[in-house]
Amino acid sequence: RALGESDTVTDFNLVETRIGSGSDYAALLDHAGVPVMDVTFDGPYGVYHSAYDDFYWMNHVGDPGYHYHALMAQLLGVLALRVANADFIPFDFGSYGAHVREYLDALAAKRQLSALHLESLRAAIDEFERAGRGLNEAVASALAAGAPDSLLADQANRGMMNVERNWLDAAGIPAR
């Protein structure tokens, strides 16, 4: 969901987790199960993928001096260093579970899903969120105790990287 001007930014709502399926990275997420992130500056300029989206427009209207471009490069560099240098990948699976619940609630609100019994799915999401919060606590505890055991960190990181892959169906999308 988009943040309004009066919304407080928290770890939970800092990022938009519904990145969509029309993105350039859909193949990574939807077919390979690789976690992705879309970082963007957004505005009412209306030239995205248009005939006016060219160097002239960027030099004179979009980002004269390329200040936003430089800021984005700096932001992405810091993000890459943060992930590369982390003992544990900085994923928050407690928050992830809560977002999955939001997605289910949005789907369940649609009329065509009203006949489905979603109790077992809701219970599984609750368990996923609890396990995610437990993982967050275990990681925080391991980091607070000093340099974590490299084997433990490697196993935890590999497990976290595989969560997205676990959502995939090896057969793919039916009829495609």
Secondary structure as GFF3:
##gff-version 3
##sequence-region A 1 176
A	DSSP	alpha_helix	26	26	.	.	.	ID=ss1
A	DSSP	pi_helix	27	31	.	.	.	ID=ss2
A	DSSP	alpha_helix	55	57	.	.	.	ID=ss3
A	DSSP	pi_helix	58	62	.	.	.	ID=ss4
A	DSSP	three_ten_helix	64	66	.	.	.	ID=ss5
A	DSSP	alpha_helix	67	84	.	.	.	ID=ss6
A	DSSP	alpha_helix	93	108	.	.	.	ID=ss7
A	DSSP	three_ten_helix	111	113	.	.	.	ID=ss8
A	DSSP	alpha_helix	119	144	.	.	.	ID=ss9
A	DSSP	alpha_helix	150	166	.	.	.	ID=ss10
###
